[in-house]
Amino acid sequence: MTDDEIKKRVEGIATINFSISKCPVKVYEDFVQFCKEETGDNYAFGLKMACEALKGNAKDAVLFQQYLELKERVDILEEKLNEGKVESQAKKTKTFGSGKK
């Protein structure tokens, strides 16, 4: 087993204790309530869930931006298609006798 493989395995099971200083009371209370409701007071798992949600929101934002850009392109294409239909209809002259042949 290489050193990199060992390091990855250790990182997967290792734990660390840390504290946060100067955390606003409201943020702390919101986090504690979130962990109580969602993780059974498991702060480490609550922090993991918050980080994953943040990553998910970033992906959603990118997808939404791509959707808006594609929607704009589709709208432009639809306008061009509709303009072509109007022009082709305008070129056909209709008279009282045009339907008889």
Order of alpha helices (4+ residues) and beta strands (2+ residues): alpha-alpha-alpha
